[in-house]
């Protein structure tokens, strides 16, 4: 038993109560129950709890985001002289870090005590007992992690996600995920609309207005919808990481495997989404929520992007290189926002009437046929090489090929297979890029033009316009503005 701090007539020792509940909810001891035990201990031992610090839903294996640093600072500043815990596992489940912070408290003249595991650490036996309690907490944490990893690996091998949480677009039937008759089509629709260029805000407003709700029954939010779409679950994929880091973004997941659940979208739509998502993440925030219908699409003849500058009278596009560093070789160009928007509107109307579409459509069909033929060739080559690799492995297993010959042939097949797969991906990308908007598409854009927000208009225009180049010269000069269509860029 630890020595009591209470002496007859002595003042109460100021202390801080430290409460932690981990993400795993181990021991299921609520903060209130922990605090009740701590206050009872403080009353018996002569402490005055002057403040309570709580770390809720935080694991004991990490210390960076927890309040332990504040605990140490409070000891150093004399705000309190002791730290009271429910039990030693609340201090931490990482032995090395737990001892490091304990040493900092003791070097500052403080003490750490556990209400339900009170140990006098000033003695050799007490010091050993306390460290054994922390070692046991460390061991329990590692044991739980190993068990959980085994469970995750088993679920992944069976084509199921690592956890059994609800998934937007699906409902659970036992251990299986089946498409939800309402949310499933809504999620597939969200992919299609976003890939076509509609803004996320517009999609969210529509889904919520129609009464579509998240997997928890709440209104859908942007991060929630993007998280569901980024996961690839709707495309039939399960994602994971080969490292133990804390990356949170889709592109940082490097392990993808097929799930046993039914996909909601095609692989072609998923690939198109991935391409567009990667492009959008490279854009500055101002372009993700465009203020102008041509944000990010207007360029100076020097090649620099132009930015909008608003004055009391007019809003003007100006060369960013000239404005920021005086680095434009033509010393900057400028154009009024309303002038370029009017030209682009006329361009859209021309294409809605069919101008320039026939020739572009013919080019698109030729490119589509060419890329489709290449895709067929590469897919056939991938199948042939895959079968050849399997035959080689069988021959090696049967002893018909010696090890050196097997390794050499396998390396040659692997190199050829990699080349074929790269060619296949390039052909598929070419097929996507060969898309030429049809006349009905321009007619739809023209019809919806007035009712679209600036951001939605910008998203739609970015699908058909590569850039608008502003050249040096008078604004009435015929070569001042050049609209470059995506299919001609």
ZIFEN-V184767 format. One line per field, one symbol per residue. ss: DSSP state (H for helix, E for strand, - for the rest). psi: psi as a letter, one per 40 degrees, with the letter a starting at -180 (. if undefined). burial: b if it has 24 or more other ideal C-beta (glycine too) atoms within 12 Angstrom, else e. Layout:
ss: ???
psi: ???
burial: ???
This chain:
ss: ------------EEEEEEEEE----HHH--HHHHHHHHHHHHHHH-EEEEEEEEEE-----------HHHHHHHHHH----EEEE--HHH----HHHHHHHHHHHHH---EEEE---------HHHHHHHHHHHHHHHHHHHHHHHHHHHHHHHHHH------------EEEE--EEEE---HHHHHHHHHHHHHH---HHHHHHHHHH---E-----E--HHHHHHHHH--HHH-EEEE---------HHH--EEEE--------HHHHHHHHHHHHHHH---HHHH---------EEE----EEEEEE----EEEEEHHHHHH--------EEEHHHHHHHHHHHHHHHH----HHHHHHHHHHHHHHHHHHHHHHHHHHHHHHHHHHHHHHHHH-----HHHHHHHHHHHHHHHHHHHHHHHHHHHHHHH-----HHHHHHHHHHHHH--HHHHHHHH---EEEEEE----------EEEEEHHH-
psi: hihiehiheiiihhihhhhhhidefiefhiddddddddddddddefihheihhhhhfhieeiedeiedddddddddeedieihhididdddifhdddddddddddddeeiihihdefhhgeeiddddddddddddddddddddddddddddddddddefiidifiihheiihgbeihihheddddddddddddddeeiiddddddddddeehiieeeiihiddddddddddedeeeihiiieaeafieideehehhihieihidiiddddddddddddddeeiiddddghdieeheehiieeeiiiihhhaddihihihdddddefehdefiiiihddddddddddddddddeehedddddddddddddddddddddddddddddddddddddddddeeehiddddddddddddddddddddddddddddddeehhhidddddddddeddeiiddddddddeeehdihhhiiiieehdedhhhhidee.
burial: ebeebeeeeeeebbbbbbbbbbeeeeeebebeebbebbbebbeebbbebebbbbbeebbbbebeebbbebbbebbeeeebbbbbbbbbbbbbbbbebbbebbebbbebebbbbbbebbbebeeeeeeeebbebbeebbebbeebbeeeeeeeeebbeeebbbeeeebbbbeeeeeebebbeebbebbbbbbbbbbbbbbbbbbbeebeeeebbbbeeeebebebbbbbbbbbbbbbbbbbeeeeeeeeebeebeeebebebbbbbeeebbbbbbebbeebeeeeeebbebebbbbbbbbbbeebbbbbeeeeeebbbbbbbbeeeeebeeebbbbbbebbbebbbebbeebbeeebbeebbeebeebbeebeebbeebeebbeebeeebeebeeeeeeeeeeeeeeeebbeebeeebeebeebbeebbebbbebbbbeeebbeebbeebeebebbbbbbbbbbbbebbbbbeeeeeeeebbbbebbbee
